[in-house]
């Protein structure tokens, strides 16, 4: 497939380390949430949940930063907002396990990221955080699992991060070639 067939908003999206603390307008954050809500899900369960903390709620924002590993905290503190994604892991209609909850939550996040980038808002997802701390903070029951944390904001100038992270922001991470993940009929036969 020719790269020019891929939507530009998908092709160009990336996750920076340099964020501006400038406020992201509420209508943009709402649009990101609405885009997430349009994602497909098993049995239309829509198992995703998103908790948002902005710099305006400083105490909550600081608590969210505290869930992160130090390597993420050092740059995430500059973003305007932090979002925690969670998944309801049981079907609402019968209480049985929903093995697709994380997949569906990821689909919602993909919509959110695409919508954000289309509005010049950047998102950086991370897995480096304490799931146990999030569970304790929100008093989560066994049917809700934290999935990931994300920072959102406008792109920063890079002066607020260390030189190593600034250098990473200058270079985009390489993407796998399509023949490394797409196969036809067997795992030994590249699809394209």
C-alpha positions as a Markdown table, in Angstrom:
| # | Residue | x | y | z |
|---|---|---|---|---|
| 1 | Unk | 0.0 | 0.0 | 0.0 |
| 2 | Unk | 1.3 | 3.4 | -0.8 |
| 3 | Unk | 1.9 | 5.6 | 2.2 |
| 4 | Unk | 0.0 | 8.5 | 0.6 |
| 5 | Unk | -3.2 | 6.4 | 1.1 |
| 6 | Unk | -2.8 | 6.6 | 4.9 |
| 7 | Unk | -4.6 | 9.5 | 6.5 |
| 8 | Unk | -2.1 | 12.3 | 7.2 |
| 9 | Unk | -3.4 | 12.7 | 10.8 |
| 10 | Unk | -2.5 | 9.0 | 11.4 |
| 11 | Unk | 0.8 | 9.1 | 9.6 |
| 12 | Unk | 2.1 | 12.3 | 11.3 |
| 13 | Unk | 0.9 | 11.6 | 14.8 |
| 14 | Unk | 3.6 | 11.2 | 17.4 |
| 15 | Unk | 4.1 | 11.3 | 21.2 |
| 16 | Unk | 6.3 | 14.2 | 22.3 |
| 17 | Unk | 8.1 | 14.6 | 25.7 |
| 18 | Unk | 8.1 | 18.4 | 25.4 |
| 19 | Unk | 4.7 | 19.8 | 26.5 |
| 20 | Unk | 3.5 | 23.4 | 27.0 |
| 21 | Unk | 1.6 | 24.0 | 30.3 |
| 22 | Unk | -0.8 | 26.3 | 28.3 |
| 23 | Unk | -4.4 | 25.3 | 28.8 |
| 24 | Unk | -6.1 | 23.1 | 26.2 |
| 25 | Unk | -9.6 | 24.4 | 25.6 |
| 26 | Unk | -12.4 | 22.5 | 27.2 |
| 27 | Unk | -14.1 | 22.0 | 23.8 |
| 28 | Unk | -11.1 | 20.2 | 22.5 |
| 29 | Unk | -10.9 | 17.9 | 25.5 |
| 30 | Unk | -14.6 | 17.2 | 25.1 |
| 31 | Unk | -14.1 | 16.5 | 21.4 |
| 32 | Unk | -11.4 | 14.0 | 22.3 |
| 33 | Unk | -13.7 | 12.3 | 24.7 |
| 34 | Unk | -16.6 | 12.2 | 22.1 |
| 35 | Unk | -14.2 | 10.7 | 19.6 |
| 36 | Unk | -13.3 | 8.0 | 22.1 |
| 37 | Unk | -16.9 | 7.3 | 22.6 |
| 38 | Unk | -17.4 | 6.6 | 19.0 |
| 39 | Unk | -15.1 | 3.6 | 19.0 |
| 40 | Unk | -16.4 | 0.1 | 18.3 |
| 41 | Unk | -16.7 | -2.4 | 21.1 |
| 42 | Unk | -17.8 | -6.0 | 21.7 |
| 43 | Unk | -21.6 | -6.1 | 22.2 |
| 44 | Unk | -21.4 | -2.3 | 22.2 |
| 45 | Unk | -20.3 | -2.5 | 25.8 |
| 46 | Unk | -18.1 | 0.6 | 25.6 |
| 47 | Unk | -16.0 | -0.5 | 28.6 |
| 48 | Unk | -13.7 | 2.5 | 28.6 |
| 49 | Unk | -13.5 | 5.1 | 31.3 |
| 50 | Unk | -11.2 | 8.2 | 31.4 |
| 51 | Unk | -10.4 | 10.3 | 34.4 |
| 52 | Unk | -8.9 | 13.7 | 33.6 |
| 53 | Unk | -6.9 | 16.0 | 35.8 |
| 54 | Unk | -5.7 | 19.4 | 34.6 |
| 55 | Unk | -3.2 | 21.8 | 36.1 |
| 56 | Unk | -6.2 | 23.8 | 37.3 |
| 57 | Unk | -6.9 | 21.1 | 39.9 |
| 58 | Unk | -3.3 | 21.2 | 41.1 |
| 59 | Unk | -3.7 | 18.8 | 44.0 |
| 60 | Unk | -5.3 | 16.1 | 41.9 |
| 61 | Unk | -2.8 | 16.8 | 39.1 |
| 62 | Unk | 0.1 | 16.2 | 41.5 |
| 63 | Unk | -1.5 | 13.0 | 42.8 |
| 64 | Unk | -1.7 | 11.7 | 39.2 |
| 65 | Unk | 1.9 | 12.6 | 38.7 |
| 66 | Unk | 2.7 | 10.6 | 41.8 |
| 67 | Unk | 1.3 | 7.4 | 40.2 |
| 68 | Unk | 4.0 | 7.6 | 37.5 |
| 69 | Unk | 7.5 | 6.2 | 37.5 |
| 70 | Unk | 10.2 | 8.9 | 37.9 |
| 71 | Unk | 11.3 | 8.6 | 34.3 |
| 72 | Unk | 7.8 | 9.7 | 33.1 |
| 73 | Unk | 7.2 | 12.2 | 35.9 |
| 74 | Unk | 10.2 | 14.4 | 35.0 |
| 75 | Unk | 8.6 | 15.4 | 31.6 |
| 76 | Unk | 4.9 | 14.7 | 32.3 |
| 77 | Unk | 4.8 | 17.4 | 34.9 |
| 78 | Unk | 4.9 | 20.0 | 32.1 |
| 79 | Unk | 1.7 | 18.9 | 30.3 |
| 80 | Unk | -1.6 | 20.6 | 30.8 |
| 81 | Unk | -3.6 | 17.5 | 31.7 |
| 82 | Unk | -3.2 | 13.9 | 32.6 |
| 83 | Unk | -5.7 | 11.2 | 31.7 |
| 84 | Unk | -6.0 | 7.7 | 33.2 |
| 85 | Unk | -7.7 | 5.2 | 31.0 |
| 86 | Unk | -9.5 | 2.3 | 32.7 |
| 87 | Unk | -11.5 | -0.6 | 31.4 |
| 88 | Unk | -14.6 | -2.3 | 32.9 |
| 89 | Unk | -13.6 | -5.9 | 32.7 |
| 90 | Unk | -17.0 | -7.5 | 33.1 |
| 91 | Unk | -20.0 | -7.3 | 30.9 |
| 92 | Unk | -22.8 | -5.0 | 32.3 |
| 93 | Unk | -25.6 | -7.3 | 31.1 |
| 94 | Unk | -24.4 | -10.5 | 32.8 |
| 95 | Unk | -21.3 | -9.9 | 34.9 |
| 96 | Unk | -19.2 | -12.3 | 32.9 |
| 97 | Unk | -15.5 | -11.5 | 32.1 |
| 98 | Unk | -15.1 | -9.2 | 29.0 |
| 99 | Unk | -11.8 | -10.4 | 27.5 |
| 100 | Unk | -12.1 | -7.6 | 24.9 |
| 101 | Unk | -12.2 | -4.8 | 27.4 |
| 102 | Unk | -8.6 | -3.7 | 27.0 |
| 103 | Unk | -8.8 | -4.1 | 23.2 |
| 104 | Unk | -11.9 | -1.9 | 23.1 |
| 105 | Unk | -10.4 | 0.7 | 25.4 |
| 106 | Unk | -7.4 | 0.8 | 23.1 |
| 107 | Unk | -9.7 | 1.4 | 20.2 |
| 108 | Unk | -11.3 | 4.3 | 22.1 |
| 109 | Unk | -7.8 | 5.7 | 22.9 |
| 110 | Unk | -6.8 | 5.5 | 19.2 |
| 111 | Unk | -9.9 | 7.6 | 18.3 |
| 112 | Unk | -8.9 | 10.1 | 21.0 |
| 113 | Unk | -5.4 | 10.4 | 19.8 |
| 114 | Unk | -6.4 | 10.9 | 16.2 |
| 115 | Unk | -8.9 | 13.6 | 17.2 |
| 116 | Unk | -6.4 | 15.3 | 19.4 |
| 117 | Unk | -3.7 | 15.4 | 16.7 |
| 118 | Unk | -6.3 | 16.8 | 14.2 |
| 119 | Unk | -6.8 | 19.7 | 16.6 |
| 120 | Unk | -3.0 | 20.3 | 17.2 |
| 121 | Unk | -3.2 | 18.7 | 20.7 |
| 122 | Unk | -0.5 | 16.1 | 21.6 |
| 123 | Unk | -0.9 | 13.0 | 23.6 |
| 124 | Unk | 1.8 | 10.8 | 25.1 |
| 125 | Unk | 0.7 | 7.4 | 26.5 |
| 126 | Unk | 2.6 | 5.6 | 29.1 |
| 127 | Unk | 2.6 | 2.3 | 30.9 |
| 128 | Unk | 5.2 | 3.4 | 33.5 |
| 129 | Unk | 2.9 | 3.9 | 36.4 |
| 130 | Unk | 1.7 | 2.1 | 39.5 |
| 131 | Unk | -1.6 | 0.2 | 38.8 |
| 132 | Unk | -1.9 | -0.6 | 42.5 |
| 133 | Unk | -1.6 | 3.1 | 43.5 |
| 134 | Unk | -4.3 | 4.0 | 40.9 |
| 135 | Unk | -6.6 | 1.2 | 42.2 |
| 136 | Unk | -6.1 | 2.3 | 45.8 |
| 137 | Unk | -6.6 | 6.0 | 45.0 |
| 138 | Unk | -9.9 | 5.4 | 43.2 |
| 139 | Unk | -11.0 | 2.5 | 45.4 |
| 140 | Unk | -11.5 | 0.4 | 42.3 |
| 141 | Unk | -13.4 | -2.9 | 42.6 |
| 142 | Unk | -12.3 | -6.0 | 40.8 |
| 143 | Unk | -14.3 | -5.2 | 37.7 |
| 144 | Unk | -12.3 | -2.1 | 36.8 |
| 145 | Unk | -8.6 | -2.1 | 35.7 |
| 146 | Unk | -6.3 | 0.9 | 35.0 |
| 147 | Unk | -5.0 | 0.5 | 31.4 |
| 148 | Unk | -2.6 | 3.5 | 30.8 |
| 149 | Unk | -1.8 | 7.0 | 31.6 |
| 150 | Unk | -1.6 | 9.9 | 29.1 |
| 151 | Unk | -0.4 | 13.4 | 29.1 |
| 152 | Unk | -2.2 | 15.9 | 26.9 |
| 153 | Unk | -1.3 | 19.4 | 25.9 |
| 154 | Unk | 0.2 | 21.7 | 23.3 |
| 155 | Unk | 3.7 | 21.1 | 22.0 |
| 156 | Unk | 6.4 | 22.7 | 24.2 |
| 157 | Unk | 9.6 | 24.3 | 23.1 |
| 158 | Unk | 11.8 | 21.6 | 24.7 |
| 159 | Unk | 13.5 | 23.9 | 27.2 |
| 160 | Unk | 11.7 | 22.3 | 30.1 |
| 161 | Unk | 13.1 | 18.8 | 29.5 |
| 162 | Unk | 16.6 | 17.4 | 29.8 |
| 163 | Unk | 18.8 | 17.3 | 26.6 |
| 164 | Unk | 18.4 | 13.5 | 26.2 |
| 165 | Unk | 14.6 | 13.8 | 26.0 |
| 166 | Unk | 14.8 | 16.9 | 23.8 |
| 167 | Unk | 17.0 | 14.8 | 21.4 |
| 168 | Unk | 14.4 | 12.0 | 21.4 |
| 169 | Unk | 11.8 | 14.6 | 20.4 |
| 170 | Unk | 13.8 | 15.6 | 17.4 |
| 171 | Unk | 13.9 | 12.1 | 16.0 |
| 172 | Unk | 10.8 | 10.1 | 15.4 |
| 173 | Unk | 10.9 | 6.5 | 16.5 |
| 174 | Unk | 11.1 | 4.0 | 13.6 |
| 175 | Unk | 7.9 | 2.1 | 12.7 |
| 176 | Unk | 8.0 | -1.6 | 11.8 |
| 177 | Unk | 7.7 | -2.5 | 8.2 |
| 178 | Unk | 4.3 | -3.9 | 7.2 |
| 179 | Unk | 5.9 | -7.3 | 6.4 |
| 180 | Unk | 7.0 | -7.6 | 10.1 |
| 181 | Unk | 3.4 | -7.7 | 11.4 |
| 182 | Unk | 1.0 | -8.5 | 8.6 |
| 183 | Unk | 0.8 | -12.1 | 7.4 |
| 184 | Unk | -1.2 | -14.1 | 4.9 |
| 185 | Unk | -2.5 | -17.6 | 5.7 |
| 186 | Unk | 0.4 | -18.4 | 8.2 |
| 187 | Unk | 2.9 | -16.5 | 10.4 |
| 188 | Unk | 5.7 | -17.3 | 7.9 |
| 189 | Unk | 4.1 | -15.6 | 4.9 |
| 190 | Unk | 4.2 | -11.8 | 4.7 |
| 191 | Unk | 0.9 | -10.4 | 3.5 |
| 192 | Unk | 2.4 | -7.8 | 1.3 |
